[in-house]
Amino acid sequence: MRKFMKLAGVPLLALVAACSSPEYYLLPPPTEAPTKLASPVRTISVSEISLPSYAEAIEMAVVTDQGAVELDSSASWADTPRRGLTRHLVAALGTRLTAQVGAEPWPGLDRPGLQVSVLTDRLIGNESGSLEFSGQYIVTDPDSGRIFASERFDIRTAVPVSGFEGIAAAHARAVELLADDIAARISGTPRPAT
């Protein structure tokens, strides 16, 4: 009887483990840039970042060495990825440029001097300990509709520690490297070496 009771408890423990809450991860705060670059405009707005569907999921995604994308239900973003990454880009650009930077919808009555849009092709970590972030950014003049700058980017960064904490940190670092590139392009200074 005692043996049956011990075995009967095993599925119950498995069920409790399966129902446990996922871990929630935040992007770490952006690192401060050593100096602010001069901006040709006073204000810059950032559109919500466009992401692939797997990167928009609340569950954290990884790509296996076989190329399969897996969403892990035990690890979730603490904020929607689109909002979290956009806010991180806003904060990173704000530390790198002399302009006031804000997310859309733009809160002021005056239109921003420039608008930044990011279209993401790929944003995912892998089992080998790196993260890929590629796509295109477009900087436009909202008044004229003219393109101020448009560049494709392909950023690869190391996952600093194993696990989902490291993947979250790599996401933040990749966005900051993109902010370095956008800030350099807006200010007309040489792009930082990667």
Steps between C-alpha positions, in 0.01 A plus 500: 500500500779740590673425167177585311466828689856598410441425131164677500673817618739508200238606240368758746847652538542502122164672463593765760836559326327532162257757643767712666516863394754604238796721582460858371796693360559873455749663269781645712528882495695642205864582551594867497689629198833669588401817311184633337516564127364825359164458332388717205148512647359565848256206510493143368211253513539122486228286343412168660757245383369253243582143607462150352210307657725272709675806649163657589401199712497552877691170532871534435617352171822320414615333181651153528817391320266316259328830410171444684353795691380403846286707736569412863189519718716500814661835407297805405563869439373724780376750239380451144816464291399771252437756774804398708744513207357829374531660843856366527590654163346833608705500822819397319463773237423751776837428663684527167351814341443858615142489364196413709395149399152355557286209390198540278232614530689831524367690804572858387303732277805566281605213278837339575798605290576141396322165525679166541344173380657155547390201292640178644572197283655285775535533876579178679758330722640154436632203691858596412482813718450783251214725391421616147322831434458603137272721298481861385460838664354802325527859625253740341404865519132492606428840343633430152482121504857489367736223608783642711676161530427138419735214581487124533659359816628160607597491867635193675575509867606244758263377769700607809375227735321175429124483530218743437651777713791502256265499200314803643833680550604416142172647368572822689859516376394442138250788519771723650738415213223597259452826695876569460466462124182711471642776723821514296303521176267774631791708636716449190790350695693185405323184601642318800707190435316180596 
